[in-house]
Every structure is written in structure tokens, then in C-alpha cells.
């Protein structure tokens, strides 16, 4: 089956004033939609892969046919990354996590504010286009990393819990070159309940 653009769980203007409606509309339909179309086009060349889910494809990039490997990395990664991104934001976001995720963040980073500062710094300092992530390794340890382009931590054996898109298309209409302002505003739309759900399924 072909991959599909997942339904956005809120309206384009639901994240105002932090993320503007026009950016959301373009980002979702044109950018994410484009990744889905190109991912499906690549898989047309190898129908034996069509029953694999996106996680399986990205975990096994090195064993994919060479002629579509880069297309799957870029467009499959773009599809997977954005599917996570939309889900961990929401109109009633902000605040801080609770439960086991909060406990692990405090244990690992020394407090939620310190975590936010480190995560924001990682996102702001990502050179060029890419993402910043809160990830968990196979032993349950948390860390903060960034990846270039549309790479996802799952390719490197890590589990993505929270991610922010710092490609310019994610923020340039509203924030222009002020990436740090976008990152600061983004914390107001993080849906911690969904982030916690992702974490709970991983542990």
C-alpha cells in the first residue's frame, strides 16, 4: 500500500500565534505532502518493499536497494519526522511533562528548565537544515541530539521521543532568520500528553 499524508490533528490556525496558519498550511501540504509523493514514487521501483512500514525502512537503510536508498532516507525520513512533529504539538500545549518522563528528564538533565535550555541550544546550533531530538537508547537512557536534513534517530538505533523541525520552511514566514525566537515560541505548543504517551510505549 502507498504511504499517505496523515490527517493533521488540528486546524492550520490552531497553533497561533506561535506558529502561523500560512506556514502550517504550506509546511503540511507542500513539504510533508511532497515527501510522501516522492517516497511512493521511489517504492514503485521496488514493489517488494511496499509492505514494509516506514520505521522498518528507515532502520534498514543500508540494506535497501542502492538506487532508492537516498530517496527513502530523505523522503521517508521527511514523512516520518513530520508525522511525529504534528502529533507532538497541539493548541493547548506548553507547560511541562509529568510522570515517568518528567522523572527521567530531571534525573538526566538536572531539571526541566535545564533540559529546555540544552534542547533549545541544540536546536539553535544545528547548522543548516535539520532537527533536534530528545531520544532514548536501548537501555532507557535519555539524550539530546540533532540530525541533518531529514535523518531520524531511528536509523541510528535510537528512539525519538520529542523533535523540533529547524528547517527554515518551518518558521521563516513568521520569524525570518530568528530561529531562536521560533524555538522559544515552540515550547508553547508542545503536547506533553502525547510526548508522554510516546515515551510510555518505548519503555
PAMIZA-444132 format. One record per atom (N, C-alpha, C): z, x negated, y negated; residue in three letters. Coordinates in steps of 0.2 Angstrom, whole numbers, padded with zeros to 4 digits, always signed. Atoms other than C-alpha are relative to their C-alpha. Example, Ala and Ser with C-alpha at 12.3 -4.5 7.8 and 13.67 -1.06 7.14 Angstrom:
<sites>
+0000-0004+0006ALA/+0039-0062+0022ALA/+0000-0004-0006ALA/-0001+0004+0006SER/+0036-0068+0005SER/+0003+0004-0005SER/
</sites>
This chain:
<sites>
+0000-0004+0006UNK/+0000+0000+0000UNK/+0000-0004-0006UNK/+0001+0004+0007UNK/-0004-0006-0018UNK/+0007+0001-0003UNK/-0006+0000+0004UNK/+0011-0010-0029UNK/-0002+0004-0006UNK/+0001-0004+0006UNK/+0014+0002-0043UNK/+0005-0001-0006UNK/-0005+0001+0005UNK/+0022+0001-0060UNK/+0006+0005+0000UNK/-0005-0004-0001UNK/+0039+0008-0058UNK/+0001+0004-0006UNK/-0001-0005+0006UNK/+0044+0023-0069UNK/+0006-0003-0004UNK/-0005+0003+0005UNK/+0054+0017-0085UNK/+0005+0005+0000UNK/-0005-0005-0001UNK/+0071+0025-0083UNK/+0003+0003-0007UNK/-0002-0003+0007UNK/+0072+0030-0102UNK/-0006+0000-0004UNK/+0005-0001+0004UNK/+0061+0034-0116UNK/-0002-0007-0004UNK/+0001+0006+0003UNK/+0052+0020-0126UNK/+0005-0002-0006UNK/-0004+0001+0006UNK/+0063+0023-0141UNK/+0008+0000+0002UNK/-0006-0001-0002UNK/+0079+0024-0131UNK/+0005-0006-0001UNK/-0004+0006+0002UNK/+0085+0006-0135UNK/+0000-0002-0007UNK/-0001+0001+0007UNK/+0083+0007-0153UNK/+0007+0000-0002UNK/+0005+0004+0004UNK/+0087-0001-0165UNK/+0000-0007+0003UNK/-0001+0007-0002UNK/+0090-0016-0154UNK/-0007-0003+0003UNK/+0006+0001-0002UNK/+0073-0015-0145UNK/-0005+0005-0002UNK/+0004-0005+0004UNK/+0059-0006-0155UNK/-0004+0004+0005UNK/+0004-0004-0004UNK/+0049+0008-0147UNK/-0007-0003+0001UNK/+0007+0002-0001UNK/+0032+0000-0150UNK/+0000-0006+0005UNK/+0000+0005-0004UNK/+0037-0016-0142UNK/+0001+0002+0008UNK/-0001-0003-0006UNK/+0044-0006-0127UNK/-0007+0002+0003UNK/+0006-0003-0003UNK/+0028+0003-0125UNK/-0006-0005+0002UNK/+0004+0005-0001UNK/+0017-0012-0126UNK/+0002-0004+0006UNK/-0003+0005-0005UNK/+0028-0023-0115UNK/+0000+0004+0007UNK/+0000-0004-0007UNK/+0029-0009-0101UNK/-0007+0001+0002UNK/+0006-0002-0002UNK/+0012-0003-0101UNK/-0005-0006+0001UNK/+0005+0005+0001UNK/+0001-0018-0106UNK/+0002-0006+0004UNK/-0002+0007-0003UNK/+0011-0033-0100UNK/+0002+0002+0008UNK/-0002-0001-0007UNK/+0020-0026-0084UNK/-0006+0003+0003UNK/+0006-0003-0004UNK/+0005-0015-0080UNK/-0005-0004+0001UNK/+0005+0005-0002UNK/-0006-0029-0081UNK/+0002-0005+0006UNK/-0002+0003-0006UNK/+0004-0039-0069UNK/-0001+0003+0006UNK/+0001-0004-0006UNK/+0004-0025-0057UNK/-0008+0000+0002UNK/+0007-0001-0001UNK/-0015-0023-0058UNK/-0003-0007+0003UNK/+0002+0007-0002UNK/-0018-0042-0056UNK/+0003-0002+0007UNK/-0003+0001-0007UNK/-0006-0043-0041UNK/-0004+0004+0005UNK/+0004-0004-0005UNK/-0015-0029-0032UNK/-0007-0003+0001UNK/+0007+0003+0000UNK/-0032-0037-0036UNK/+0001-0006+0005UNK/+0000+0006-0004UNK/-0026-0054-0028UNK/+0001+0002+0007UNK/-0002-0002-0007UNK/-0019-0045-0012UNK/-0006+0004+0003UNK/+0006-0003-0003UNK/-0036-0036-0010UNK/-0004-0006+0004UNK/+0003+0005-0004UNK/-0042-0053-0004UNK/+0003-0002+0007UNK/-0004+0002-0006UNK/-0029-0054+0010UNK/+0004+0006+0002UNK/-0003-0007-0001UNK/-0026-0036+0016UNK/+0006-0001+0005UNK/-0006+0001-0005UNK/-0014-0044+0030UNK/+0007+0000-0004UNK/-0006+0001+0004UNK/-0001-0046+0016UNK/+0002+0006-0003UNK/-0002-0006+0004UNK/-0001-0029+0009UNK/+0006+0004+0002UNK/-0006-0003-0002UNK/+0013-0023+0019UNK/+0007-0004-0001UNK/-0006+0004+0002UNK/+0025-0036+0013UNK/+0002+0002-0007UNK/-0003-0002+0006UNK/+0037-0031-0001UNK/+0000-0006-0005UNK/+0001+0005+0005UNK/+0037-0041-0017UNK/+0005-0006+0001UNK/-0005+0005-0001UNK/+0053-0051-0013UNK/-0002-0004+0006UNK/+0003+0004-0006UNK/+0045-0057+0004UNK/-0005-0004-0003UNK/+0005+0004+0003UNK/+0030-0063-0006UNK/+0003-0006-0004UNK/-0002+0005+0005UNK/+0040-0072-0019UNK/+0005-0006+0004UNK/-0004+0005-0004UNK/+0052-0080-0006UNK/-0004-0005+0004UNK/+0005+0004-0005UNK/+0037-0087+0004UNK/-0006-0003-0003UNK/+0005+0002+0003UNK/+0026-0093-0009UNK/-0004-0006+0003UNK/+0004+0006-0003UNK/+0022-0110-0001UNK/-0004+0002+0006UNK/+0004-0002-0006UNK/+0015-0101+0015UNK/-0005+0005-0002UNK/+0005-0005+0002UNK/+0004-0089+0005UNK/-0007-0004+0000UNK/+0007+0003+0000UNK/-0015-0092+0006UNK/-0001-0004-0007UNK/+0000+0003+0006UNK/-0019-0105-0007UNK/-0004+0003-0005UNK/+0004-0003+0005UNK/-0032-0095-0016UNK/+0003+0005-0004UNK/-0003-0005+0004UNK/-0020-0082-0021UNK/+0007-0002-0002UNK/-0007+0002+0001UNK/-0004-0092-0022UNK/+0002+0001-0007UNK/-0002+0000+0007UNK/-0004-0094-0041UNK/+0000+0007-0003UNK/+0000-0007+0002UNK/-0009-0076-0044UNK/+0006+0004+0002UNK/-0006-0003-0003UNK/+0006-0070-0033UNK/+0006-0003-0004UNK/-0006+0003+0004UNK/+0018-0082-0042UNK/+0000+0003-0007UNK/+0000-0002+0007UNK/+0013-0077-0059UNK/+0000+0008-0001UNK/+0000-0008+0001UNK/+0009-0058-0057UNK/+0005+0003+0004UNK/-0005-0002-0004UNK/+0020-0055-0043UNK/+0007-0001-0003UNK/-0006+0001+0003UNK/+0034-0063-0052UNK/+0001+0004-0006UNK/-0001-0004+0006UNK/+0030-0054-0068UNK/+0002+0007+0002UNK/-0002-0007-0003UNK/+0031-0037-0058UNK/+0007+0000+0002UNK/-0007+0000-0002UNK/+0047-0042-0050UNK/+0005-0001-0006UNK/-0004+0002+0006UNK/+0055-0049-0066UNK/+0001+0006-0004UNK/-0001-0006+0004UNK/+0051-0034-0076UNK/+0003+0006+0003UNK/-0003-0006-0004UNK/+0056-0021-0063UNK/+0008-0001+0000UNK/-0007+0001+0001UNK/+0073-0029-0064UNK/+0002+0001-0007UNK/-0002+0000+0007UNK/+0073-0031-0083UNK/+0001+0008-0002UNK/-0001-0007+0002UNK/+0070-0012-0086UNK/+0006+0003+0003UNK/-0006-0004-0004UNK/+0084-0007-0073UNK/+0006-0002-0003UNK/-0006+0003+0002UNK/+0097-0018-0081UNK/+0002+0001-0007UNK/-0001-0002+0007UNK/+0095-0011-0098UNK/+0001+0008-0001UNK/-0001-0008+0001UNK/+0100+0007-0105UNK/+0002+0001-0007UNK/-0002-0002+0006UNK/+0103+0017-0120UNK/+0007+0000-0002UNK/-0008+0000+0001UNK/+0122+0017-0118UNK/+0003-0006+0003UNK/-0002+0006-0003UNK/+0123-0001-0114UNK/+0005-0004-0004UNK/-0005+0004+0004UNK/+0134-0015-0121UNK/+0007-0001+0004UNK/-0007+0001-0003UNK/+0152-0019-0118UNK/+0000-0006+0005UNK/-0001+0006-0005UNK/+0157-0030-0103UNK/+0000+0003+0007UNK/-0001-0002-0007UNK/+0157-0029-0084UNK/+0007+0001+0002UNK/-0006-0001-0003UNK/+0171-0024-0073UNK/+0000-0001+0007UNK/+0000+0000-0007UNK/+0177-0025-0055UNK/-0001-0008+0002UNK/+0001+0007-0003UNK/+0172-0040-0044UNK/-0005-0004-0004UNK/+0004+0004+0004UNK/+0158-0046-0055UNK/+0004-0003-0006UNK/-0004+0002+0006UNK/+0170-0047-0070UNK/+0004-0006+0002UNK/-0004+0005-0003UNK/+0182-0057-0059UNK/-0003-0006+0001UNK/+0004+0006-0001UNK/+0169-0069-0054UNK/-0002-0003-0006UNK/+0002+0003+0006UNK/+0162-0072-0071UNK/+0006-0003-0004UNK/-0006+0003+0003UNK/+0180-0075-0078UNK/+0002-0007+0004UNK/-0001+0006-0004UNK/+0183-0087-0063UNK/-0005-0006-0001UNK/+0005+0005+0000UNK/+0167-0096-0065UNK/-0001-0003-0007UNK/+0001+0002+0007UNK/+0165-0097-0084UNK/+0006+0000-0005UNK/-0006+0000+0004UNK/+0182-0095-0090UNK/+0001+0006-0005UNK/-0001-0006+0004UNK/+0180-0078-0098UNK/-0007+0003-0002UNK/+0007-0003+0002UNK/+0166-0066-0103UNK/-0003-0002-0006UNK/+0003+0002+0006UNK/+0164-0072-0120UNK/-0003-0007+0001UNK/+0003+0007-0001UNK/+0161-0090-0114UNK/-0006+0001+0004UNK/+0006-0001-0004UNK/+0149-0083-0101UNK/-0006+0002-0005UNK/+0005-0002+0005UNK/+0139-0074-0115UNK/-0002-0006-0004UNK/+0002+0006+0005UNK/+0139-0090-0126UNK/-0005-0004+0004UNK/+0004+0004-0004UNK/+0132-0100-0111UNK/-0007+0003+0002UNK/+0006-0004-0002UNK/+0120-0087-0106UNK/-0005+0000-0006UNK/+0004+0000+0006UNK/+0113-0085-0124UNK/-0003-0006-0001UNK/+0002+0006+0001UNK/+0112-0103-0126UNK/-0006-0002+0005UNK/+0006+0001-0005UNK/+0101-0105-0110UNK/-0006+0004-0002UNK/+0006-0004+0002UNK/+0090-0091-0116UNK/-0003-0003-0006UNK/+0003+0003+0006UNK/+0088-0098-0133UNK/-0004-0006+0000UNK/+0003+0006-0001UNK/+0084-0115-0127UNK/-0006-0001+0005UNK/+0006+0000-0005UNK/+0071-0110-0114UNK/-0006-0002-0004UNK/+0006+0002+0003UNK/+0056-0120-0120UNK/-0006+0004+0002UNK/+0006-0004-0001UNK/+0040-0109-0122UNK/+0002+0007+0003UNK/-0002-0007-0003UNK/+0040-0093-0112UNK/+0004-0001+0007UNK/-0004+0000-0006UNK/+0052-0089-0098UNK/+0005+0005+0000UNK/-0006-0005-0001UNK/+0068-0080-0093UNK/+0006-0004+0001UNK/-0007+0003-0002UNK/+0087-0084-0092UNK/+0003+0005+0005UNK/-0002-0004-0006UNK/+0096-0078-0077UNK/+0008-0002+0001UNK/-0007+0001-0004UNK/+0114-0075-0070UNK/-0002+0001+0007UNK/+0002-0001-0007UNK/+0111-0079-0052UNK/+0006-0002+0005UNK/-0005+0002-0005UNK/+0122-0081-0036UNK/-0004-0003+0006UNK/+0003+0003-0006UNK/+0119-0093-0022UNK/+0002+0003+0006UNK/-0002-0003-0007UNK/+0121-0090-0003UNK/+0007-0001+0001UNK/-0007+0000-0001UNK/+0139-0095-0005UNK/+0004+0005-0004UNK/-0003-0005+0005UNK/+0143-0082-0018UNK/+0002-0003-0007UNK/-0002+0003+0006UNK/+0144-0094-0032UNK/-0005+0002-0006UNK/+0004-0002+0005UNK/+0138-0089-0049UNK/-0002-0006-0004UNK/+0003+0005+0004UNK/+0127-0100-0061UNK/-0005+0003-0005UNK/+0005-0002+0005UNK/+0116-0098-0076UNK/-0006-0005+0000UNK/+0006+0005+0000UNK/+0098-0105-0075UNK/-0005+0004-0005UNK/+0006-0003+0003UNK/+0082-0102-0084UNK/-0006-0002+0004UNK/+0007+0001-0003UNK/+0064-0101-0077UNK/-0006+0000-0004UNK/+0006-0001+0005UNK/+0047-0104-0085UNK/-0004+0005+0002UNK/+0005-0005-0001UNK/+0034-0091-0086UNK/+0002+0006+0004UNK/-0002-0005-0004UNK/+0036-0078-0073UNK/+0004-0002+0007UNK/-0003+0002-0006UNK/+0045-0088-0060UNK/+0007+0004+0001UNK/-0006-0004-0001UNK/+0060-0079-0052UNK/+0005-0004+0005UNK/-0005+0004-0004UNK/+0076-0087-0045UNK/-0001+0001+0008UNK/+0001-0002-0007UNK/+0072-0078-0028UNK/-0004-0005+0004UNK/+0004+0005-0003UNK/+0059-0091-0025UNK/+0004-0007+0002UNK/-0004+0006-0001UNK/+0072-0105-0025UNK/+0006+0001+0004UNK/-0005-0002-0004UNK/+0084-0096-0014UNK/+0006+0002-0003UNK/-0006-0003+0004UNK/+0095-0088-0027UNK/-0001+0007-0001UNK/+0000-0007+0001UNK/+0099-0070-0031UNK/+0001+0002-0007UNK/+0000-0001+0007UNK/+0095-0064-0048UNK/+0005+0007-0001UNK/-0004-0005+0002UNK/+0109-0053-0055UNK/-0001+0003-0007UNK/+0001-0002+0006UNK/+0105-0052-0073UNK/-0005-0004-0003UNK/+0005+0004+0003UNK/+0090-0058-0083UNK/-0003+0003-0007UNK/+0003-0002+0006UNK/+0083-0058-0100UNK/-0007-0003-0001UNK/+0007+0003+0002UNK/+0064-0060-0105UNK/+0000-0003-0007UNK/+0000+0004+0006UNK/+0062-0073-0118UNK/-0007-0002-0002UNK/+0007+0001+0003UNK/+0043-0072-0119UNK/-0001+0003-0007UNK/+0000-0002+0007UNK/+0038-0069-0137UNK/-0002+0008+0000UNK/+0002-0007+0000UNK/+0030-0052-0132UNK/+0006+0005+0001UNK/-0006-0004-0001UNK/+0047-0046-0128UNK/+0004+0002-0006UNK/-0004-0001+0006UNK/+0053-0047-0146UNK/-0003-0001-0006UNK/+0003+0002+0006UNK/+0040-0053-0158UNK/-0001+0005-0006UNK/+0001-0005+0005UNK/+0036-0037-0167UNK/+0006+0001-0004UNK/-0006-0002+0003UNK/+0054-0034-0172UNK/+0003-0007-0003UNK/-0004+0006+0002UNK/+0062-0052-0173UNK/-0004-0006-0002UNK/+0005+0006+0002UNK/+0046-0063-0176UNK/+0003-0006+0004UNK/-0002+0006-0003UNK/+0052-0081-0172UNK/+0008-0001+0001UNK/-0008+0001-0001UNK/+0071-0077-0172UNK/+0002+0002+0007UNK/-0002-0002-0006UNK/+0074-0077-0154UNK/+0007+0001+0001UNK/-0007+0000+0000UNK/+0092-0080-0156UNK/+0003+0007-0002UNK/-0001-0007+0002UNK/+0093-0063-0165UNK/-0001+0005+0005UNK/+0002-0005-0006UNK/+0084-0054-0151UNK/+0006-0001+0005UNK/-0005+0000-0006UNK/+0096-0061-0138UNK/+0007+0003-0002UNK/-0006-0003+0002UNK/+0111-0056-0148UNK/+0000+0007+0000UNK/+0001-0007+0000UNK/+0105-0039-0150UNK/-0001+0003+0007UNK/+0001-0002-0007UNK/+0100-0038-0132UNK/+0007+0002+0004UNK/-0006-0001-0004UNK/+0118-0038-0126UNK/+0002+0007-0001UNK/-0002-0007+0001UNK/+0120-0021-0134UNK/-0004+0005+0005UNK/+0003-0005-0005UNK/+0108-0013-0121UNK/+0001-0002+0007UNK/-0001+0002-0007UNK/+0114-0022-0105UNK/+0004+0006+0003UNK/-0003-0006-0004UNK/+0118-0008-0092UNK/+0004-0004+0005UNK/-0004+0003-0005UNK/+0133-0016-0084UNK/+0001+0003+0006UNK/-0001-0004-0006UNK/+0135-0002-0072UNK/-0006-0002+0005UNK/+0005+0001-0005UNK/+0118-0006-0064UNK/+0000-0008+0002UNK/-0001+0007-0002UNK/+0121-0025-0065UNK/+0005-0001+0005UNK/-0005+0000-0005UNK/+0137-0022-0056UNK/-0002+0002+0007UNK/+0002-0003-0006UNK/+0128-0012-0043UNK/-0005-0005+0004UNK/+0004+0005-0003UNK/+0115-0026-0040UNK/+0005-0006+0003UNK/-0005+0005-0003UNK/+0130-0038-0038UNK/+0003+0002+0006UNK/-0004-0003-0006UNK/+0139-0027-0026UNK/-0004+0000+0006UNK/+0004+0000-0005UNK/+0124-0026-0015UNK/-0002-0007+0003UNK/+0002+0007-0002UNK/+0122-0045-0014UNK/+0006-0003+0003UNK/-0006+0004-0003UNK/+0140-0050-0009UNK/+0002+0003+0007UNK/
</sites>
